[in-house]
Amino acid sequence: MKIISISKLQPGMFVQSVTRQSGRIKIKNQGWVKTQASIDKLIKAGILEIEIDPDKTLTKSEPDTQAQDTTPKPAIKKRDPWFKVHSSEQEMGKAKKLYDEAKTLQQKAFGDIKAGRDLDIAPFKELASGFMDSIFRNQDALACLTQMRQKDAYLLEHSINVSILMGIFAKHLGIERDIIVELTTGALLHDIGKIKIPDEVLNKPGRFSDKEFKIMQNHALFSKQILEEAGLTGIAVDIAGLHHERLDGKGYPFAKKGDEISQYVRMASIVDVYDALTAERVYKAGMEPIKAFKILKDGCPDSFDGELLTKFIQCIGIHPVGTLVKLSSQKVGLVTQSNPTTPLKPVVKTFYSAKHGRYTEVQDIDLANKKTADVLESTVKPKDYNIDLERFYKNSILP
């Protein structure tokens, strides 16, 4: 078998399977592609990459009677946002590489801007596209990595996490892939303007004074200016410049309200606050997802789009991938796979006994399996049991 770009597909080749696409188009059957028109239909359907069997390629001299009824045809169905091409284990290595590249790229961008150099947008667009490829293969891998937080790396990790969550959210809503890449690009760079905020304000652990808060508010304007100067336009710039706007008009920097705020910016404002609330920082413990959802939904009911917020909660889940949980058996583990039909019954990778206070053999437990007696009892923190979560990731999650 050989994997090739759709642009290299030629009449007479035998298509085994689709390996990459921008939608969720299903191929009815394997078979020979007889005509260029058939190839054009596959391209139009969003097929990007396919697996062929070179040994079955027909030559011009060979009869093509076999191919007459076997040309692959796209069966157009509503895209399933939970469809997974790869398992979490298969995708994790690629996802980790992308995440590490993102951190390196962010650090370089901050350094360039601080040194007065222009921001190079191209690598961010390429990275955003890579994020989307990974999310469409299996979103759980990158979602899991957003939970591997380092307290002293918030500025770097926050933008990366917001970008990943935006991609997952947009995919859930069925937004077109090209637009999702713009959304994830804008999210990757939405806080780039913070590099122009004085360190004593940016890194202040407590509440800001009125003067400090006004200084901090400028970061959204700075982000917008930096991206515009770099040649970026449209959705990505809106995400960077307007993610602190609120529907009730109490946001900043322009105090926009209601219909002045696009759906994409509304999405970004929800994701940005959610990740900020759940993040671990040097001076603040991360909040449990369910508490963050409650603040977004009940604490600021007029600030965020209620319908979009409900869809975001459905998308992420009450116990998001990467969350540490305790089961009724007193086993402690990490949520590694989401379950959209029964959100309270995800797949959990257990590795610790709360009852005996020790690490145990790693075990995958599918709580949705009818043979499983265990149920999810609560979310827990690593410090509750002195768990070295980073060690567990390295030994059992990362390839």
N, C-alpha and C positions, 0 to 999 in steps of 0.2 A: 504494500500500500504506500501511497505517496500523497502528501498534503500540498495543495497548490492554491494560489490565489484564483478567484473566479475569473480574473482577467486573462488567465492562462488556459482556461478551459476551452477545448476545441471540439467540434463535431467529431463523433466517433469514439470519444473517451467514455469510460465506464465510471459512473459516479457511485461510490460506495456509501458515503454519508456526508452530511454538512458538519463542519467543525467550527465555523464562526459565521455569525450573521448579525445584522443590526436589529432584527425583529425576532419574532418567535414563530416563524413559518415552519411548518412540518412538511417533510418530504414524504410523499405517499409510498414510494418504493425506490429501490436501487435500480440502476439501469443505464443504458447507453444514451448519450445525448446525440440526437440525430442531426439537428439543424442549429444554425446560429440563432434562429428565432427562439428556440428552446432555451439557449444560453441567455439571451436577452431577457426572457421572462424570469429566470432565476436571479439575474442582476437586479431587475426591477423589484423583485420580492425581497431584496435586502440580503441576499446570500453574499458573503464576503470571501469565504474560504471553504474548500471542499476536499474530501479524501477520494482519490481515484485509484483504480487498479490498473496500472500500466500494462499488465499482461493481457488485459481484455480489450485494449484499444483496437478498434477496427481500422484497417487500412482501406484505401480507396478501392482496391481490387477485391476486397472481401464483401460478401453479400451482407446487407444490413437488414434482412428480414427480421432478425431477432430484436432489432432496436425499435421496430415500428410501434409496438404497444408498451414499451418499457421506459420511454423517456421520462425522467423525473419531473413531476409536476408539483408546484407548491400548493399545498392545501391551506388556503388562507383561513385562519381562525383567529379569534381574539387572543392577543398575547397573554400568556400566563406569567405574571410577574414572579412566581415562585419556581418556575422551571429551572432545573439545574443540569448543566451539561457535564460538569465534573463533580466528584465528591469533594468535601471540605479538605480531606487529606491531600487529594491531587492538586488542589488549587492553592494550598497554603504557602508552598515554596515561592510561587510566582507572586502571590499577594505580599509576602514579606519583602521580597526584592523590590517591589514597587514602593512599599512604605518606606524602606530605607532610602531609596532614590529620592523620594519626596522630601525627606528630612535634609538630605544633602543639598538638594536644589533650593530649599527654603533658606538654609544657612548661607548659601552662595548669594542668593538674591538680597538678603539683608545686608551682607557685606558689600555688595556692589552699590546699593543705594546709599549706605553710610559713607562710602568712598566717593560718592558723586558720579558713579558710572550709571549708564542707562540699563534699565531692566530688559532682559531678553525674554520675550513672551513665548517663543517657539517651544522651548523645553517643557513649559507648563502645559501647553496645549497637548503635547505628545504624552505627557504623564497623565493628564485628564483622560485621554483616549485609552491609555493603558488601564486606568482605574475602571473605565466602563467595560472593557473587554473582560476583566476579572469579575466584575459584578454580574455580568451576563452569564459568565461560566458558573459561578457560584458565589453569591453575595456574602455568604456566611464567613468566608475566609477573611476578607478585608474587615467585615463587621467585628470579627473577633479581635483583630489587631487594634481596633480603636479603643479597646479596653486595656491594652498594655501601656498604661500611662506612667510617665516619669514626672515626679513632682516639680522638678526644676526645668522641665522642657515644655511648659504649657504653651508658650508663644508659637513654637514650632508645631507641636502636635495638634493644637486646637484647629488650625486652618486645615490641616490634612484630614482630621476627623470630620470636620464640617463638610469637606469636599466629598468624602466617602459616603457620609450619611445623606448628603444631597443627591448623590448619584443613585443610591438605593431607593430614596423617596421618589425621585423622578421616574425611575423604572417602574415602581409600584403604581404610579399614576398613569403609566402608559405614554409618557412623553417621548417624542422622537429622539433617537440616539444623538443626532447632530446637535440638538438643543441641549440635551443632557451634558454633552461635552462642554458646551459654553457655560452651563451652570456650574459644573465641577471645576472648570478653569477659574471662574469668578470666585468660587468658594475657596480655592487654594490660595488666592491672592487677596481675599477680602480684608485681612488685617495687616497687609503689607505696610500701610501707613503708620502703624505703631512704631516703626523704626525711627520715625521723626519725633516721637514723644520723649521728653526727658526721662532718663532712667529713674529718677527719684519719684516721678509720678507713675510711670508704667509699672514699676515693681513695688509700689507701696502696698503693704499687706492689709492695712485697715481701710476705713471709709475715706473717700475723697472729700476735701473741703470744696466749697462751691467753685472756687478759683481752679482747683486741680481738676474738678469734673469738667469744666469748660475746656481746659487744655486737652483732657483725654478725649473729649468729643470730636476734636479736630482730626483724629486718626481716620475717620471715615472719609473726610474731605481729602486728606492726604492720599489715601488708597485710591480714590477716584482720579486724582490728579496724576499719580504715578502711572496708573494703567493707561490713561489717555495719552500721556506723554510717550508711552511705550508703543502706541499705535493700536491699542485695544479699544473696541467700541461695543455698543449694544448691551446684551444681557449680562455679560461678565462685568462690565463697568457698573451697571445698575446694582448688581449683587454687592460689589465692593463698596460703593458709595452710599447705598440706601438700606443696608441690612439692619440699621438701628432705627429706621422709621417704624411708626406704629399706627394702626388703624384709627386710634382715637386722636391722632395728631400730636401726641406727647413725646414722639421720638425725635431723633436728630439725624443729620445736621439741618434738614430743610423743613421739619415739622409737617411733612406731607401726611395726608389722612385719606381714609376710605378708598375710593376708586383711583386716587392718584398713585396708589401703590399696586404694582403688578402682582400677578399670582406668583411669579418666580421670586420676587423680593419677599413676599409673604412667606413663602416656603423657607427662604434663607433665614429670615428673622426667627422662625420657630426652631430650626435646626441649630442655629448659632447659640441661642439661649439654652436649649436642651444640653448641648455639649458643655457649655460653660458651667451649668449647674451640676453636672455629673462628673466633672473633671477633678482629679486630685491635684492640689497645689501645695506649695510649701506651707502656706498659712491657712489652708482650708481643705477639709476632707470632702471628697466627692459625695454627692447626694445620690441616693438610690433612684433608679429610673422612675419608679412609680411615684415617688415624691416630687420629682422634677415635672412629671406629667401633670400632677395635681396643681402645682404652682402655675404652670402655663395655662391650665384650663380654668382653675377657680380663682387664682390669685390675680390674674390680669385678664379678665374675660373680655374686655373691650380693646385690648392691645393686639390680639392675634386673631387670625381667621379661624373660627371655630370648626368649620367643616374640614379645612386642611389639617388642623391639629388632630382631629379625630382620625383622619386617614394616616397621619404620621404615626400615631400610637398603634394603629392596626398594622402598619408596615414594620415598625421596629419591634413591637411586641411588649407585653408587660414585663417579661423577663428577657431582655435582649441577648443576642449571642454575645458571649464573653462575660456574662454575669456569673458571679459565684453564688451558688445556691446550696441550701441544705434540704435533704429529702426526709421523708417520714422515718426512714430506716436509720437516720442520723449519719448517712453518708453525705459528704460534702464534695461538690464537683462544679465543673464549668459548663454552662450552656454552650453547646457547640453547633447545634442545628436548630433552626426555627421550625415551628409547626403552625402554619397559617390557619388550618382548620380547627385545631384545638391549641390555642396559644399557651395554655397553662400546662401543656404536656410536650415540652421540647425534648430533644435528645441531650442528655447530660453525661459528661465524662467525669466520673467520680474517681477520687484519688486520696481521700482523707476520711477518717472516722471521727466524728465529733464525740461519739460515746467513749472511745478509747484514747482519744487525743494523739493519734499517730497516723502517718501516711500508710495507705493501703495499696493493693494492686489496682492499677488503672482499669476501669471498666466502663464501657459505653452502655447507658441505660436509656432506652426509648420509652418515655413515660406514656406514649400513645399506644404502645403495644398492649393488647388485651391480656397478655400473660404477665405483665408487669404489675406487681402489687404496690410498688412504691408510688408516692405522690410528692409533688413539690411543696415543701413546707414554708420556706422563707428565703429571702435574699440575705446573704451574710457578707461581711467584710473579711479580707485576709487577716487583719489584725485581731479579729475575734478569736482566732485559733492559732495565731502566730504562724500562718502559712506563708511560705516563700513562693508567691505566685509566679514570679519571674523564673525561678528554677523549674517550676512545673511546666511553664510554657516551653522552655528550652529543651526539657527532657521528653515531653509528651505531646506538644502541639506543633512546634516548629520542626521542619524536616532537617 
